[in-house]
Every structure is written in C-alpha cells, then in structure tokens.
Amino acid sequence: MSAAGEIVAIETFIKANWTATTIGYIGQKFTPVDNSMLLSVVPGDVFQGTIGGTQTRVDYLSVLQAQIFTAGGKGEAVARGHAQTLITLLHGAILSASGALITTPADAFVRFSPKDDHPRISSVSHDAPFTIATVAAPFVRYEMI
C-alpha cells in the first residue's frame, strides 16, 4: 500500500470515530469555522529491515497533525478538550488498510504511538477569531516489499 493508502485508512478511521467537530480532510479545500478540525500528514523517516531472512519490511514514519479550531477569546478549555479526546482516540491505535481498528499487530497497516512516541498537544495559538490547538500524532505505515 502507498502513502495515499495511509491517508485513506486514517481518514476512514477518524470519520467513523470522531463527532466532536467537523473535519477538513487532507488535500481538500477547507475554511475553518468554530468547532472544526483540519488534518494533514508530515512525512518523516523511512527504515528498512529483513524479517526472517525472506521478507523485507519498510517502516514509513510520519506525523498526523490536526489543527482544532474553536471560538477565540473564550479561553483554551474547549480546544484542549477536543485535542485530548483526539489524543485518546489515536493513542496506540492499530489500523488495517481499510481504516478499521484492529488488535492484531501482525496485520497492522498504520500504527499510532510508534516507539513510545505518543500523540500530544504540540501547540495552542490564538489567531482571531479562533483558538487553535494542534495535535501531533506520530504513526508508522508498514509495507512489505
């Protein structure tokens, strides 16, 4: 599966499990409104290793960034609350290629919290008319070659 496949899996999972805000998806037109969230993926390192001497696995490390927009001038509690809800949803989540949450690591396509690098609030900013909490959620996509 490809980088496009990872985006489909992540978006499918979030769409099925997130109701706190409206969602702006990766690469699509988005205009922020109060209680909305914009997703993006920042690519990272790539590692390759051999499994059992017969198969090669490539690990693509990336970060899902979610900017959560709430009404400005009212404090950070709502933005941070939405961010914490998203962090809880993504922490340790293992997804199949179809975006389903699975429990079998051997079948993983995307896994959040790789190498104990967990989702977190990376920043909170105030840009009128919004308060914006950004969640950084590291993940790895596995590919057998």
RAZIQUI-V118459 format. One record per residue. N is the residue number from 0. RES is the residue in three letters. D_CENTER is the distance of its C-alpha to the mean C-alpha in Angstrom with 1 decimal. Layout:
BEGIN
n res d_center
N RES D_CENTER
N RES D_CENTER
END
This chain:
BEGIN
n res d_center
0 MET 17.4
1 SER 16.2
2 ALA 13.3
3 ALA 13.9
4 GLY 13.6
5 GLU 10.1
6 ILE 9.1
7 VAL 11.4
8 ALA 10.2
9 ILE 6.5
10 GLU 8.4
11 THR 11.1
12 PHE 9.6
13 ILE 8.2
14 LYS 11.6
15 ALA 13.5
16 ASN 12.4
17 TRP 11.9
18 THR 15.2
19 ALA 15.3
20 THR 15.0
21 THR 15.3
22 ILE 12.3
23 GLY 12.7
24 TYR 11.2
25 ILE 10.7
26 GLY 14.3
27 GLN 16.0
28 LYS 18.4
29 PHE 17.3
30 THR 19.5
31 PRO 18.2
32 VAL 20.2
33 ASP 20.4
34 ASN 17.6
35 SER 15.2
36 MET 11.6
37 LEU 10.6
38 LEU 7.4
39 SER 7.9
40 VAL 7.4
41 VAL 9.9
42 PRO 11.7
43 GLY 13.5
44 ASP 16.2
45 VAL 17.6
46 PHE 19.7
47 GLN 22.3
48 GLY 24.4
49 THR 27.0
50 ILE 26.9
51 GLY 30.4
52 GLY 31.9
53 THR 31.3
54 GLN 27.7
55 THR 25.4
56 ARG 21.7
57 VAL 19.4
58 ASP 16.2
59 TYR 13.8
60 LEU 11.8
61 SER 9.1
62 VAL 6.6
63 LEU 3.6
64 GLN 6.0
65 ALA 6.9
66 GLN 10.7
67 ILE 12.5
68 PHE 16.1
69 THR 18.9
70 ALA 22.7
71 GLY 24.0
72 GLY 27.0
73 LYS 26.3
74 GLY 24.7
75 GLU 21.2
76 ALA 21.2
77 VAL 19.5
78 ALA 16.7
79 ARG 16.2
80 GLY 16.7
81 HIS 13.9
82 ALA 11.6
83 GLN 13.0
84 THR 12.5
85 LEU 8.7
86 ILE 9.0
87 THR 11.4
88 LEU 9.6
89 LEU 6.9
90 HIS 9.6
91 GLY 11.1
92 ALA 9.9
93 ILE 11.5
94 LEU 11.3
95 SER 14.2
96 ALA 14.5
97 SER 15.0
98 GLY 11.8
99 ALA 14.0
100 LEU 13.3
101 ILE 15.9
102 THR 17.8
103 THR 19.4
104 PRO 17.8
105 ALA 20.3
106 ASP 18.8
107 ALA 15.1
108 PHE 13.5
109 VAL 9.9
110 ARG 9.8
111 PHE 7.6
112 SER 10.1
113 PRO 12.2
114 LYS 15.6
115 ASP 15.1
116 ASP 12.6
117 HIS 10.8
118 PRO 8.2
119 ARG 10.7
120 ILE 12.1
121 SER 12.9
122 SER 15.3
123 VAL 17.2
124 SER 19.4
125 HIS 22.2
126 ASP 22.8
127 ALA 25.3
128 PRO 24.9
129 PHE 21.4
130 THR 19.9
131 ILE 16.4
132 ALA 14.0
133 THR 11.1
134 VAL 8.3
135 ALA 7.3
136 ALA 5.1
137 PRO 7.1
138 PHE 7.3
139 VAL 10.4
140 ARG 11.7
141 TYR 15.3
142 GLU 18.1
143 MET 21.8
144 ILE 24.4
END
